[in-house]
Each structure stands twice: as structure tokens, then as C-alpha cells.
Amino acid sequence: MNNDTICALATANGIGALGIIRVSGNEALTVVQKCFPSKNLEKQKSHTIHYGYFMDEDEAIDEVMLSIFLAPRTFTTENSVEITFHGSPHIGKRILETLMKNGARMAKAGEFTLRAFINGRIDLSQAEAIADVIASENEASRKVAINQLKGGITNEISFLRTDLLNFVSLIELELDFAEEDVEFADRSALNQLLNKIELKLNSLIESFQYGNAIKNGTAVAIIGKPNAGKSTLLNALLKEERAIVSSIAGTTRDTIEEVLHIKGHAFRLIDTAGLRETIDEIEAIGVKKAKEKVENADVLVYLADAATKDFTDDIEMIKSLLRNDLKLIICATKIDEVIPTHYENAEQIFRDEISHEFDFIKISAVENQNIQDLKNELSSYVEQLKTSENNVIITNQRHFEALQKSLDAVDKVKEAINFQISTELLAYELRNALEYLGEISGEVTNDEVLGNIFSKFCIGK
Ligand code: GDP
């Protein structure tokens, strides 16, 4: 790993009161010194701040503050300087150009964090957590990311890995004494440890469903016949959100998703653009489109007009959309329009026909009746995904995959013990399991994986 001097804008690229440029590398002080003649930086203590002019030769670019961090007590463990300037993008650009003229180069995406990882200051899951902290958009995702940054998943796994490592050493010792037919590693104790590991892995794997809901939001499809009240409900749900809500373009298709926040959790309302199309278009798109939407959803909110007494079409539609892992909420809509006796049997009609579990809520989007109940139901759906015994929640696909591979490998070791297969094979399976467990914290890794992770970071991170 070379530690040439890198620099990048660490703050958002736009006008602000202040901006910060980060410089890191063995020669960081020497490079910055050439642009900051007012003080001798070599003589300054670590973690101190210095006022002066940032100069491009004889020209003063800006009045700045320098923060100096000396190796090894820095984010990257290398000498680092942070230059705080007046937040004009143009000034930021001039400062970066001047730094490069004097021996620094632009940092690549995530290069500061990569250096922190390579130099052993943080493990891989913590490096990933930094990206998650920055990306966190609600309380739930912030909490999980901060917990991860504190070493969450690695702490959970590392002591199990250490125990397993002890067994691997014992088994390998057996291999050394192969002729003597001795057993240093107590097979039943090993089995017990494997069971313990399996339990932990399973509970971490289970937490991914909740973790995914935290990180990516819960996908909700609002479906119903034309005129059932879908767009009216959507507007009622989003009413208080309007100021903060962001419309984001879907990743898989050209759809618009609106995000609704309930009790710190995000709900992505799938393809809300469709809801704003004209009724004719919706009818033309019909069931096929509804199926597509529900395919990508965790929750189906199905709206049936309470004024209709005949729910045959609705029931048919719901049946065609259901799958085992789908949460179903059926809402009888427009209850302000009809008298209660008109729709009081509605729930029973659905219950008679639909065996899938569902919640039934009677709402009026126009009069805002029971909309809160619907929100509560959505919120409790996410809450119940939380597995009670887990403090650490997996939100990262890479961790999820490594955990599953570890679990498979542990299963194979258990099988190997059961079938009393050769010590060589047992040692092989054990090493496999160790390797997958090590992938999470980055103890075992390769350049491709690292490239993949850090290229998704932004520059300056
Ligand atoms: P969509 O086709 O399912 O999106 O249905 P809309 O939301 O466009 O609603 C169809 C019609 O029903 C509109 O005239 C709405 O004003 C009306 N509507 C929707 N929700 C309610 C409600 O809760 N109460 C009443 N009285 N009318 C509603």
C-alpha cells in the first residue's frame, strides 16, 4: 500500500458557511506547508488548530483554519491536515489545485476509509458502517449504523471465531500425530461450540429481514380497483410528509416511489406514479401491473370501496396477488360515504374467502378516519420483524451472504463429525467455516471485495 499524499473535499460540494478539505499521507504536512507560510507546521503539536492564509505562491486564496493530526492518532493513522475554508466551491477547487501542484493527488472514492482499514484502525464492517452512518435517513438506520461502527457484528462473531480457531489448532495437532490415533479435540465439545455458533449465525441471519427494512425501507403496494380511493389515501398518508418527503426514482424500473416515515421507519410506496395516471390507463394496465407491483412489495394494502357490497372482484384480485411472505392489510374505504350497517359484514365476507392472515381496517381518507390505525399496523409489521434476542442487526447484503456461507460451512463440519469422517476433511471444513466468519470483519479478504466496497463510497470519505 503506498501512502502518497491524497486530498479531497470532505464537505458537500456546494455553497456553505464553511468547507473542509482533507489531506492525508506521510508528506501531508510538507505539502500543506508549501501553501501555508505563516507557521512552521513541523513544530506544531498533534490535534491543534492554526489560523492563516492559504497561498498559491504569492497569491492568498482564502483565510483558513488548519487542523493538524499527527500519525498514528488519526483517522487514516497517517499524518493528516484538515483545511477549513470559506464554503465557496470555487475556493475549494483552487485549494485542491494548489495542493496538487505541491505534491498531493486527488483521493479516490473511499480512499481515506480504505487507508483506515488497511492500516488496521477499523475493521471492514466498521468501514462499511461509516458509509451507512452517512447514508442514514432515519432514526432506525442511524442507530443500527452507529452500533455497527462501534464494532457490533464483529464483536458478536469474533469470540466464536477465536473458540473455533482453538479447535482448528487441536485438530491440526491431531494430524501431526496421525499415526498415534489420538484425539486432542473433544468432538462433543466441538459439537457444542458448533451448535452455539449455529444459533448465533441463525439469529444474525434472521435479523436481516428487519435490517433490510431499516436500510432500504419497507416496500408497500397500494392496490385496488379504479376509484377505490388509492390516490386519495396516498395523499392522506403523505400529507404531513410533504415537506420532508423525497420522490426517488426506483432502481429496477422507471417508477416513482414516495417515502413515508412512521415511528422512525421508512416505507416506500411502490410506483405511486401509477396512482396518478388517469383511470382509463389504470384499467388498461390492470392485473398484470398490480402483480408486478406486489412482486416487489413486503406489504399489500388492498383498498375495497365500502359502498360496494359485492367484493367478488376484490377477493379474486387479492387471491391472485398473495404469496406466503406477504403482509396483507385490507381497507374498506370511504366509510364516511355510507352508513355503518352497509359495510359491517364486509370483514366477514373477506374472512370467509381468504385464508391468508390479514388485518382489516375501515377508513375514510377524506375525513382522515382510522388512517392512524393503518399507520400503526404498518409500523407494527416492521417492529415484529425485530428478533427479540438480537442487539446486532444485519443490514448489509455482504454480511448476510457471508453469514449464510458460514452457516453452511458449520453444517458441513457437524455432518463431518456425525459421519466420523477423516480428520483431514474435518480440518478442511473447519478452516472453511473460519474463513467465511473472517470475511465479515475483513480478516480474510481480497482486492476485488475491497474494490467493490470502497468504490461505492464518495470521494473525501
Ligand atoms: P383511485 O382510482 O383508487 O386512485 O381513487 P381516487 O383516490 O381517485 O378516488 C376516487 C373517488 O373517490 C374520488 O372522487 C375521491 O374523492 C373519492 N374518495 C376517495 N376516498 C374517499 C373517502 O375516504 N371518502 C369519500 N367520501 N370519497 C373518497
Residues whose N, C-alpha, C, O or C-beta is under 5 A from the ligand:
A	BS01	GDP	K225 P226 N227 A228 G229 K230 S231 T232 L233 L275 K334 D336 E337 I363 S364 A365 V366
